[in-house]
Amino acid sequence: MKTRITEMFGVEHPIMQGGMHYVGFAELAAAVSNAGGVGIITGLTQRSPELLAKEIARCKEMTDKPFGVNLTFLPSVTPPDYPGYVKAIIDGGVKIVETAGNNPQKWLPALKEAGIRVIHKCTSVRHALKAEAIGCDAVSVDGFECGGHPGEDDVPNFILLPRAAEELKIPFLASGGMADGRSLVAALALGADGMNMGTRFIATKEAPVHENVKKAIVAASELDTRLVMRPLRNTERVLVNAGVERLLEKERTLGADIKFEDIFNEVAGVYPKIMTEGDMDAGAWSCGMVAGLIHDIPTCQQLIDRIMAEATNIIRGRLEVML
Ligand SMILES: Cc1cc2nc3c(=O)[nH]c(=O)nc-3n(C[C@H](O)[C@H](O)[C@H](O)COP(=O)(O)O)c2cc1C
């Protein structure tokens, strides 16, 4: 399958793995890239630019295919060493960067000069248009169903993707709720040039996370995610667990007065407890509604091959014969 995204990134299949905190290590990025997709290392999971440089080098030992790095720009009083991370990416010879969060404009000249393709992940048409205007090469459009931060507009992908197609000139990936060949064909039909998946890639053999996390995703249905931190305008879609129930109870009790300090225990430092130790009630961790469509733990190669075979069957075997 050839789309503007496969051409732009020089990959076989129009499938990308979104950056994921404490999941997007070299093992997963390399496995996705080796299977013909775009694997992504999560920059900020590496605590310093030096560690990111090592992770990039480790990934290069595991694949000679293109892979990328996610840089998430968070509002913060003491921001991470972003110049250092950008330098590690450029010096490491990485050619794809997925940006997310705040406007990446400040970092584009350096990235562009190094020949890096930038795909910005956003949750609204207006932010996608902004990304196009400042010179991003592509965008990932994350619908309301996505795992992680869906923004505050709550527009699901059946509306958001065709709206993005109406407005954008640069190619975009459908993100949020994507799991299989049906998702890919639907995404293409709605105007996207491929799809980005988060949650689906966690439930793979190579994802370097605790088995409990993979089993929890397989066991979950589409009804098992919750939105937290909405009162703080930092909405996150997470898998429900005892920690999340505690957090939601605090949100109900404290109402509009709630502060980040009130929910610190349920959100800060949770990722290593969940992803490394498998302590599944530790607190809030991102997970998409798409968990309801995830029933197994294949290798990345099996997953991507299956998606492409299913997509081909749908187009040739189901859609074409309807005409
Ligand atoms: C566990 C987890 C951690 C994530 N961490 C990040 C992150 O650090 N930066 C980022 O830009 N997106 C992050 N995301 C969002 C994904 O990259 C992707 O946009 C999203 O998962 C797509 O929705 P899906 O889960 O329905 O496929 C995370 C998602 C999950 C499930």
The ligand as a MOL file (V3000), in Angstrom:
LIG
                    3D

  0  0  0     0  0            999 V3000
M  V30 BEGIN CTAB
M  V30 COUNTS 31 33 0 0 0
M  V30 BEGIN ATOM
M  V30 1 C 0.2710 4.2870 27.9610 0
M  V30 2 C 0.2530 5.4470 27.0140 0
M  V30 3 C 1.1970 6.4600 27.1520 0
M  V30 4 C 1.2100 7.5370 26.2590 0
M  V30 5 N 2.1900 8.4930 26.3830 0
M  V30 6 C 2.2760 9.4890 25.4550 0
M  V30 7 C 3.3430 10.4360 25.5060 0
M  V30 8 O 4.1990 10.4000 26.3880 0
M  V30 9 N 3.3850 11.3970 24.5430 0
M  V30 10 C 2.4450 11.4600 23.5360 0
M  V30 11 O 2.5440 12.3390 22.6820 0
M  V30 12 N 1.4200 10.5910 23.4770 0
M  V30 13 C 1.3130 9.5980 24.3990 0
M  V30 14 N 0.2970 8.6760 24.3040 0
M  V30 15 C -0.6930 8.7630 23.1890 0
M  V30 16 C -0.3310 7.8390 22.0170 0
M  V30 17 O 0.8690 8.2220 21.4000 0
M  V30 18 C -1.4310 7.8240 20.9420 0
M  V30 19 O -1.6450 9.1280 20.4480 0
M  V30 20 C -2.7480 7.2750 21.4720 0
M  V30 21 O -2.5110 6.1640 22.2990 0
M  V30 22 C -3.6690 6.8810 20.3380 0
M  V30 23 O -4.8630 6.3480 20.8230 0
M  V30 24 P -5.1150 4.7580 21.0040 0
M  V30 25 O -4.5250 4.4010 22.3060 0
M  V30 26 O -6.5990 4.6500 20.9560 0
M  V30 27 O -4.4390 4.0560 19.8580 0
M  V30 28 C 0.2410 7.6070 25.2110 0
M  V30 29 C -0.7280 6.5870 25.1000 0
M  V30 30 C -0.7310 5.5150 25.9720 0
M  V30 31 C -1.7810 4.4400 25.7910 0
M  V30 END ATOM
M  V30 BEGIN BOND
M  V30 1 1 1 2
M  V30 2 1 2 3
M  V30 3 2 2 30
M  V30 4 2 3 4
M  V30 5 1 4 5
M  V30 6 1 4 28
M  V30 7 2 5 6
M  V30 8 1 6 7
M  V30 9 1 6 13
M  V30 10 2 7 8
M  V30 11 1 7 9
M  V30 12 1 9 10
M  V30 13 2 10 11
M  V30 14 1 10 12
M  V30 15 2 12 13
M  V30 16 1 13 14
M  V30 17 1 14 15
M  V30 18 1 14 28
M  V30 19 1 15 16
M  V30 20 1 16 17
M  V30 21 1 16 18
M  V30 22 1 18 19
M  V30 23 1 18 20
M  V30 24 1 20 21
M  V30 25 1 20 22
M  V30 26 1 22 23
M  V30 27 1 23 24
M  V30 28 2 24 25
M  V30 29 1 24 26
M  V30 30 1 24 27
M  V30 31 2 28 29
M  V30 32 1 29 30
M  V30 33 1 30 31
M  V30 END BOND
M  V30 END CTAB
M  END
